[in-house]
Amino acid sequence: MKRKRYQASRAIIERLDKGPATPKQLSDELLISPSTVMHNLRKFLPGLGLITNLPDGKYCTRWREPEEFRVKSSYDTMRKKLLRPPTPHEISAMINKRSDESKELLFKYIPAYQEPSEDEIKSSARALFKTIILEKLSLPSRQDWFKKGIASVILEGLDNQILEEILEAKSENREDARSYLNEFPGMTPNIEFVEKDVQAKYTIELSNEANRALGSFGSRHMVTEIRIPLKLDREMFLRYKVLIEENRSYALRKILEMSNDYAPTPEALEDLLELLRGPGNREDILIAIKGFCRNGLELDQISQALRSVISEAIRDMAFETNGERKHVSAEDYMEREHAFSIIELLGPGDQLSIERAKEFVFIVLEAGYESGGYLMRVSKWLAKDVALRAALKDKAEEILLKAEKEGQEKIVIGCNNFIKAL
C-alpha cells in the first residue's frame, strides 16, 4: 500500500515538474483517485517542501514556479475577482512583494498594464457589489407581497438604484453572478430574512473578503424600502364616501390618506369618478384617483377597460382649451395638472387622449400663446412617439409660416419657441 502511495506521489511530482496543474487535471491525466491526489497536494508533498499552491488554484513544484508565471496568474485571478485590473498594492500580497516591487513586475510582465483610475475603481466596485448580491438576493414580486399583506420591505445594506438594477436583471446576468461566486466563494454575502406583521426585512452582510475587495463602497451603510400597497378596506372607504356630504374636507382627507397606502378596487375608482362629476372642488378627488392608480398599476390591477373609463372621465379636464390662459383660475389649473398626470400614469394606447392632446397643442399655438410649461409637458408626452413628434413639428411650422404671412408676430414667436424646445 505504501509503495502505491509513493508511486502516486512520484507520478504527481513528475507531472508538476512539466508545468502547473489543477487537482482534477492530475486525477484525470494520471488516473489517480481524487482523494489520493488531494492527500498528496495538501499534506504529503507540501510537508516535504516539494510543491506550492498557485493563486489560480493550480499546483507546481517549488523549483518550477517562474516569476513571470506567478505575476501573470496572480494578475489574472485578481482581475477576474475585482472586475478590473488590480493595483500594485492589491497584488503585492499574492506574489509576496512590496507595492513598489509589484508595480515594476506588473509593468514588466503584463502587456500595456495601467493602474486603474479612481473612477474605474469606483465603477467596478459598484458592478462587483451588484454581482455578489444578485445571485443571493431573490425577492418575491410586489403581487406576492401584496397577497401576504406585507406593506413594507426593508433592505439593509442595499441602495435603491442597485435594487432597481437587480430587479430588472436578466437570467444571463444571474448566471454570470452564479459563476462568479462559484469561482470566488469567499465573496458570498450572508443575507438574513425576518418577517413580522406587515413588514419584511432583509439584512445583507458582506464577507471580510468582499469588504476588502470593495473598499469604501462596501463599508457604506445603505437602507432601501420597497413600499407595497395594502388591500383596500371597502367598508372603511364607503364610510368616508358617505361622510363627504356632511364634512367634505375631512372625508376627502381620509380618502387621500387611503390612496397613499392602499391598492384600489374597480368599485372604489368608479365611486371617485362619480364624485368627480358632482359639485365642489375636484382637486382632492383627482389626487386620490392618481394615488390609487399608481398603487393599482404597480400591482397590475387596473384593467385596460377601466383605464379607458378613467381617461374618458378626465380627458376634457386635461385638455381644456376654452378661454384665454389668463382667465384660467388657479383651481382649474391644478385640476388640469392632476388630470394630465393620471393620463400619463395610465400609459400609452389611449388614442382618444392622444387626439385630444394634439388638438390642445395646435389650438394653443394658433391662439398665439408663448410656449409655456404645460404646453411643453403635453407636447413632450406626445413626442415620445417618433411619428407624433414629426407631426407636431410639421403642424407648428405650418402655423408659423401662415402667421408670418399675416404678420402675427406673437404666434411666430410662440411657434419658434415650441419647435426649438421640442
PEHUCOR-V717378 format. One line per field, one symbol per residue. ss: DSSP state (A for helix, B for strand, O for the rest). psi: psi as a letter, one per 40 degrees, with the letter a starting at -180 (. if undefined). burial: # if it has 16 or more other ideal C-beta (glycine too) atoms within 10 Angstrom, else .. A space follows every 50 residues. Layout:
ss->???
psi->???
burial->???
This chain:
ss->OAAAAAAAAAAAAAAAOOOOBOAAAAAAAAOOOAAAAAAAAAAAAAAOOO BBBOOOOOBBBAAAOOAAAAAAAAAAAAAAAAOOOOOAAAAAAAAOOOAA AAAAAAAAAOOOOOOOOAAAAAAAAAAAAAAAAAOOOOOOOAAAAAAAOO OBBBBBOOOAAAAAAAAOOOAAAAAAAAAAAAAOAAAOOBBBBBBBOOBB BBBBBOOAAAAAAAOAAAAOOOBBBBBOOBBOOAAAAAAAAAAOOOOAAA AAAAAAAAAAABBOOAAAAAAAAAAAOOOOOOAAAAAAAAAAAAAAAAOO OOOAAAAAAAAAAAAAAAOOOOOOAAAOOAAAAAAAAAAAAAAAAAOOOO AAAAAAAAAAAAAAAAOOOOOOAAAAAAAAAAOOOAAAAAAAAAAAAAAA AAAAAAOOAAAAAAAAAAAAAO
psi->dddddddddddddddddeiiiidddddddefhidddddddddcddddefd iihideeiiiidefgidddddddddddddddefihiidddedddefiidd ddddddddehhfhhhiiddddddddddddddddddehhhiiddddddefh dhhhhhehiddddddddeiidddddddddddddgdeehihhihhhhbehi hhhhhiiddddddebddeeihhhihhhhiihhhdddddddddedddgddd ddddddddddeiiiidddddddddddeaiiheddddddddddddddddef ehiddddddddddeddddfhehiideehiddddddddddddddddeiieg ddddddddddddddddeeiihaddddddddddedhddddddddddddddd dddddefgddddddddddddd.
burial->.......##.##..##...##.#..##..#.#...##..##..##....# ##.##..####.......#######.##..########.###.##.#... .##.##...#.....#....#..###.########.#....#..##...# #.#.#.##...##..#......#...#..##..#..###.#........# .#.#.##..#..##..##...#.#.#.###.#....#..##..#...... ##.##..##..####..##.###.##.....##################. ##...##..##.###.###...............#########.##...# ..##.###.###.###.####..###.##.###....#...##.##..## ..#....#..##.##.##...#
